[in-house]
Structure formats: C-alpha cells, structure tokens
C-alpha cells in the first residue's frame, strides 16, 4: 500500500517548529524527541527513563504529577532506530497528554489528520503516516518489542476510557526522515 502525504499537511522546512534540544536537555537529559500531531493537543517533549514507571507519575521536568510525561518505552533505542517504538502517555480527562488519540477512532478524523511529526535532537524529523487506531489488550502482540515489522512502526499507547484494562494505539505506518 503506497501512502502519500497531502502537501497541505506537510510542514515545510520554513514553517516547521524548531526545538532547542540543548536547552531542553539542561532541564532534563532524558529527552529523546518532541512529538506533534497537528490539530490535536499532542505537542510534547518525549522522555525515556530507566524503566516504564517513573514517567507515569513525573513530568518532563521531573516533578511529581498525576499526568506524568510522554515517554518512550525503556527497552527501545533512544534514537528510534528499532523496527517498533512505543510511546506512552496518559489519557487525561482535561484533554491533555494522549487524550487526543481517541479522535483517531473516527474514520473521518483519521482520513483528514494522518500526519505525525517526531522531531529528534539531531535536528532531523521523522514523519509518520497514521494508518489506524484501535483498542488492543495491553498484553497483546502489538506491544511486543524485538519483532520484525513490515514497515517501521511507532505505537502511541494510552489507557482506554473504560475499566476493561484495554489500551489504545494510534500510529502505525511509514516514516521518512527529513533533515534541516
């Protein structure tokens, strides 16, 4: 399946946001990227800890907070070189963090909002085409790392809105790196 990105959805080199990763790393050396999905509230630094529990309850600035931070799975490479990378974030009732992923369950929203930008400290940008969002069990195969993927995959994971302990993931698709 060939995917094209509509020109109006592409951030050009002239209009894309720039992040001062040197300054951000002074605040927290655990920063590994910045994630942005246009037309959602998802626009955050991505950190990576030594385990997957610390950033559930600590912000990017390492202060304790119920919203936690957006974070890369501790078993992934910090440069996103794995075939599959998983980024976690809470599903906050106030609309913050990964609450915006629920919009992608609507096929019309998904058709019109297919682009995810992942800015890296080396000033490169990974552009992902969002191909689906679905509920899947937290212990399901979707969350197994180290498996060979057909295309490089980025999973965005957040808890579901009910008490059934399922997780939603939102991004699977092609990526391409764009330099400065």
N, C-alpha and C positions, 0 to 999 in steps of 0.2 A: 504494500500500500504506500503510495507516494503522497507525502503531505507537503502542501505549500503554505507559506505564511503570507497573508494579505499584506500589501505594502503599508496600508493604513494602521496595521497593528504592530509594525516593526518600529522599534526605537532606533533612530538613526544615530550615527556616531556624534552628531552635533547636538541632538536633543536628549540623549540619554542621561540619566543621573550619574554623578560621579561620587564615589565614596572614598573618604580619606582613611584607608585601612591602617596607615601608620598611627594616626590619631586614635582610631578605634581600638587598635591593639594595645595602646597605652592604657585604655580603660579596662580592656580585658584581652589578654593574649590568647584566649580560647577562640576568638573569632576566626571563622574559616570562609565566610561568604556573606552575601546580602541577597535575600530573596525578595522578588517583587512580582506580583501578578496585577497588571493594570485593571482598573475598575473593580477592585476588591480592596479590603483593608489589609491585605497581606503585603507588607512592605517593612521587612525587619532584618536585623543582623542575624546570622546563623552562627551558633557557637558549637563547640564539641568538647565534651568533658571526658574524664577517665572512665565514667560509667554512664548509664542512661537514667540515673535517678536524680543527680544533683540539680540539673536544669529543669526538672519538673517543678521545683519549688524555688528556684532562684532566677532572677532576671539576668539579662545580658551584663548588667553592671554588678552582678554577684550579690545583689541584695535579696533577702528572702521575700517572696511574694507568691500568692496563690496562682497567678497567671504563668509563672515560670518564664521560660525563654523558648525561642525556636531553636532546636538543636539537631545536629547530625548524629546519627547512630554512632556510638563509641567504637564499633567494630569496622566502620568504614574508614577509608583513607581520607585524610583531611583535604586532599586536592581533588576529590570527587572522581578519582580515576577508576573506581570499581565499576563493574558492569551494572550493579544495582546499588543505589544510595537511598537511604531512608532519612527523611527529616520529620521530626515530631514537633507538635505544638498543641496546646490545649484548645478546646472548643469552648470559648468563653461566652457566657450569656450576653455580655455587653457588646459583642460583635468583634472583639479583638482576637489576636493570635490567629489560629486556623479556623475560626468560626466561618469565614468566607468560603471554605471548601464546600459547604453544604449547597451553595449556589450551583455548583457543577453537577449536581444530581438532576438538574433541569436541563434537558437536551437542548432547548433553545439557548439558554445561557451558555452552555458548553460550546455550541456552534459559533457563537459570537465572541467568545473570550477564550481563545485557545492557546495563548502565549504566556509563558512563564520565563522570567529572566533570573539567572543566577549569576551575580557579579562576584568575581574571585579576586583575592588580594593581588594577583599578578597583573591586574587590570584587564583581564580577559572576561568575556561574558559567555556563559552557556545559555543558549536559547532552546527551551523545550516546547514542544507542541503537546498540549494537553489532549489526551485521547479518550480518557474515561475517568469516571468517578463512581465508586461502588462501595457497598458495605462488604466487609470480609472479616472473618474471625481473626482475632488478634494472634492466635496461634496457627494461622493458616500458612500455606506455602508462599503467599505473597510477601511475607516478611522474612523469608529465609535468605540470608546473605551467602555469597560464595557460589551461587548457582549461575550457570551460563545464561545470559539473556540474549534474545534475538537482536534487540536494539538497546543501547544504553538507557537505563531506566532510573527515574527519580520518583520515589514514592513519598507523598506527603501524608502523614498519618495523624489522625486526631480521634478522640473518642466519639462514639455515636451519641445521639441525643436521647436515647432511651437507656434503660438499665440492663439491657441484654448483653452488655460487655462486648459488643462488636466494634470494630474500628473501620473508619472510612479512609480510603486512599484515593488520591486525586490525580496524580500525574504519571503517565507512562508514555514514552514516545521518543521521538528523535531529538537529538541535540546537535548543535553546531557551535563551535567556539568562534567568537568574533573578537579580534584584538583591538587595540586602541587605534 
